[in-house]
Amino acid sequence: MSKGIEKLTFILTWFFQGSNYLSAYGYGVMHRMHHAYADTEKDPHSPKYDVNVFAMMWRTKNIYADINQKKIDVDEKFTKNVPQWERFDAFASSWVSRLLWAIAYFGFFLAFATAWWQWLFLPVALFMAPIHGVIINWYGHIYGYVNFKSKDTSKNLFKFDFLMMGEGYHNNHHKFASRANFGGVRWHEIDVTYQIMRVLNFLGIIKIKKLQTIKIK
């Protein structure tokens, strides 16, 4: 995408992720490390080397923060072409920003909640990022089916990924890490996010560099 659209995307990411804002740089670098070191001791998040899901997510949080704040040395191959807007990241990732969003969420529930059980969704709104991380990085390496044999434990969580909009096809993604479409291997594997990307590509907002079709034998 163009630099202007890239900056707009940063802002929209902060607006829609709110208190769960994740830096494209911090998460992008960590994600590349996960693929390079999947299910080894160097993996930033792996069920294989953490005693429980909370330990894994706490370690993930610390590694993400260290990468984003450049407190650790990272191989250049993991940082190449990863977008970063340092000043905006510093603001959007700050506790001030997260606290303001939390207050806004509380105010929304206060204004519109009509029953006590609806307040149970407030923690989900506040902690959607770690919940997302748990679903993919923990359960996506324990449960599901595989299309491709690999050296790691990645699984496809759902036959139709209604929950994660395609990211649940984790085994497909690990086999073809640079492929934009996580689905499309079996007829029922529909990557909803990729379909949105195709629309944005058609409109000229983004450019998908490589369209790749893969079918399992």
C-alpha positions as CSV (number, residue, x, y, z in Angstrom):
1,M,0.0,0.0,0.0
2,S,1.1,3.6,-0.4
3,K,2.7,5.4,2.6
4,G,-0.5,7.6,3.0
5,I,-2.8,4.6,3.1
6,E,-0.3,2.9,5.5
7,K,-0.5,5.8,8.0
8,L,-4.3,5.8,7.6
9,T,-4.3,2.1,8.4
10,F,-2.3,2.7,11.6
11,I,-4.9,5.2,12.7
12,L,-7.9,2.9,11.8
13,T,-6.1,0.0,13.6
14,W,-5.9,2.1,16.8
15,F,-9.6,3.2,16.4
16,F,-11.0,-0.3,15.9
17,Q,-8.6,-2.2,18.2
18,G,-8.8,0.4,20.9
19,S,-7.3,-0.8,24.2
20,N,-6.1,-3.9,22.3
21,Y,-3.9,-1.9,19.8
22,L,-0.9,-4.0,18.6
23,S,2.0,-2.4,16.8
24,A,2.4,-3.7,13.2
25,Y,6.2,-3.6,13.8
26,G,6.2,-5.4,17.2
27,Y,3.7,-8.0,16.2
28,G,5.1,-8.4,12.6
29,V,8.6,-9.1,13.8
30,M,7.4,-11.5,16.5
31,H,5.2,-13.3,14.0
32,R,8.2,-13.8,11.7
33,M,10.2,-15.2,14.6
34,H,7.4,-17.6,15.5
35,H,7.6,-19.0,12.0
36,A,11.3,-19.2,11.9
37,Y,11.5,-20.9,15.3
38,A,8.1,-22.6,15.6
39,D,7.8,-25.0,18.5
40,T,11.4,-24.5,19.6
41,E,12.9,-22.8,22.6
42,K,13.3,-19.6,20.6
43,D,9.6,-19.5,19.6
44,P,8.0,-16.4,21.2
45,H,4.8,-18.4,21.9
46,S,4.5,-22.2,21.8
47,P,2.4,-24.5,24.0
48,K,5.3,-26.9,23.8
49,Y,7.5,-24.8,26.0
50,D,5.0,-23.1,28.4
51,V,3.3,-24.9,31.3
52,N,0.0,-23.2,30.7
53,V,-1.8,-20.7,28.5
54,F,-1.2,-17.8,31.0
55,A,2.5,-18.4,31.1
56,M,2.7,-18.4,27.3
57,M,0.7,-15.2,26.9
58,W,2.8,-13.4,29.6
59,R,6.0,-14.4,27.8
60,T,4.5,-13.3,24.5
61,K,3.6,-9.9,26.0
62,N,7.1,-9.4,27.3
63,I,8.8,-10.4,24.0
64,Y,6.4,-8.2,22.0
65,A,7.1,-5.2,24.2
66,D,10.9,-5.8,24.0
67,I,10.8,-6.0,20.2
68,N,8.5,-3.0,19.8
69,Q,10.6,-0.9,22.2
70,K,13.8,-2.2,20.6
71,K,15.2,-3.5,23.9
72,I,16.6,-6.6,22.3
73,D,18.7,-7.2,19.2
74,V,16.6,-8.7,16.3
75,D,18.1,-10.2,13.1
76,E,17.6,-7.9,10.1
77,K,15.7,-10.6,8.2
78,F,12.9,-10.3,10.7
79,T,12.6,-6.5,10.4
80,K,12.9,-6.0,6.7
81,N,10.0,-4.1,5.2
82,V,7.9,-4.3,8.4
83,P,6.0,-1.0,8.6
84,Q,6.6,1.2,11.7
85,W,5.3,4.6,12.8
86,E,7.3,5.0,16.0
87,R,5.6,8.1,17.4
88,F,2.1,6.9,16.7
89,D,3.0,3.4,18.1
90,A,4.3,5.1,21.3
91,F,1.0,6.9,21.8
92,A,-1.4,4.1,20.7
93,S,0.5,1.5,22.8
94,S,0.7,3.7,25.9
95,W,-1.2,3.0,29.1
96,V,-2.9,6.4,28.8
97,S,-4.4,5.4,25.4
98,R,-5.5,2.0,26.8
99,L,-7.0,3.5,29.9
100,L,-9.0,6.1,27.9
101,W,-10.4,3.3,25.7
102,A,-11.3,1.3,28.9
103,I,-13.1,4.3,30.3
104,A,-14.9,4.7,26.9
105,Y,-16.0,1.0,26.9
106,F,-17.2,1.3,30.5
107,G,-19.2,4.4,29.5
108,F,-20.7,2.6,26.5
109,F,-21.9,-0.3,28.7
110,L,-23.2,2.0,31.3
111,A,-25.3,3.8,28.7
112,F,-26.5,0.9,26.7
113,A,-26.4,-2.3,28.8
114,T,-30.0,-3.4,29.8
115,A,-29.2,-6.6,31.7
116,W,-26.4,-7.7,34.1
117,W,-25.2,-10.5,31.8
118,Q,-24.3,-8.0,29.1
119,W,-21.5,-6.7,31.3
120,L,-19.8,-10.1,30.8
121,F,-18.8,-8.8,27.4
122,L,-16.8,-5.9,28.9
123,P,-13.8,-8.1,29.7
124,V,-13.9,-9.5,26.2
125,A,-13.7,-6.0,24.7
126,L,-10.9,-5.1,27.1
127,F,-8.8,-8.2,26.4
128,M,-9.6,-9.2,22.9
129,A,-5.9,-9.2,21.8
130,P,-4.8,-11.8,24.3
131,I,-7.9,-13.8,23.7
132,H,-7.1,-13.8,20.0
133,G,-3.6,-14.8,20.8
134,V,-4.8,-17.7,23.0
135,I,-7.1,-19.0,20.3
136,I,-4.4,-19.1,17.6
137,N,-1.1,-19.5,19.4
138,W,-2.3,-22.0,22.0
139,Y,-5.3,-23.9,20.7
140,G,-4.2,-23.5,17.0
141,H,-1.2,-25.7,18.0
142,I,-3.1,-28.3,19.9
143,Y,-6.5,-28.9,18.4
144,G,-7.8,-29.3,14.8
145,Y,-6.8,-31.1,11.6
146,V,-3.8,-30.9,9.3
147,N,-3.6,-30.7,5.5
148,F,0.2,-30.7,5.5
149,K,2.8,-32.5,7.5
150,S,5.3,-30.0,9.1
151,K,8.0,-29.9,11.7
152,D,5.7,-27.9,14.1
153,T,2.4,-28.5,15.7
154,S,0.2,-26.1,13.8
155,K,-3.4,-27.2,13.2
156,N,-6.4,-25.9,11.3
157,L,-8.9,-25.1,14.0
158,F,-12.1,-25.1,12.1
159,K,-13.3,-26.6,8.8
160,F,-15.1,-23.3,8.2
161,D,-13.3,-20.6,10.1
162,F,-16.3,-18.4,11.2
163,L,-14.5,-17.3,14.4
164,M,-11.1,-16.0,13.2
165,M,-12.0,-15.0,9.6
166,G,-9.5,-17.3,8.1
167,E,-6.6,-17.2,10.6
168,G,-7.8,-20.4,12.1
169,Y,-6.3,-22.2,9.1
170,H,-3.0,-22.2,11.0
171,N,-1.5,-25.4,9.4
172,N,-2.1,-24.0,5.9
173,H,-0.5,-20.7,7.0
174,H,2.6,-22.4,8.5
175,K,3.1,-24.5,5.3
176,F,2.8,-21.5,3.1
177,A,3.8,-18.6,5.3
178,S,4.1,-15.9,2.6
179,R,0.7,-16.8,1.0
180,A,-2.0,-14.1,1.6
181,N,-4.8,-16.7,1.4
182,F,-4.8,-18.9,4.5
183,G,-7.7,-21.0,3.1
184,G,-8.5,-22.3,-0.3
185,V,-6.8,-25.7,0.1
186,R,-10.0,-27.7,0.7
187,W,-13.4,-26.5,-0.7
188,H,-14.8,-25.6,2.7
189,E,-11.7,-23.5,3.7
190,I,-12.8,-19.9,3.1
191,D,-10.5,-17.2,4.3
192,V,-12.8,-14.2,4.8
193,T,-10.0,-11.8,5.5
194,Y,-8.4,-12.7,2.1
195,Q,-11.7,-12.0,0.3
196,I,-11.7,-8.5,1.9
197,M,-8.1,-8.1,0.7
198,R,-9.1,-9.1,-2.8
199,V,-11.8,-6.3,-2.8
200,L,-9.2,-3.8,-1.5
201,N,-6.8,-5.0,-4.3
202,F,-9.5,-4.6,-6.9
203,L,-10.2,-1.0,-5.7
204,G,-6.4,-0.2,-5.8
205,I,-6.2,0.5,-2.1
206,I,-3.7,-2.3,-1.6
207,K,-1.7,-4.5,-4.1
208,I,-1.5,-8.3,-3.5
209,K,1.9,-9.1,-4.9
210,K,1.3,-12.8,-5.6
211,L,-2.0,-14.7,-6.1
212,Q,-1.3,-18.4,-5.4
213,T,-3.7,-21.4,-5.7
214,I,-2.9,-24.6,-3.9
215,K,-5.0,-27.8,-3.8
216,I,-4.3,-30.7,-1.5
217,K,-4.0,-34.1,-3.2
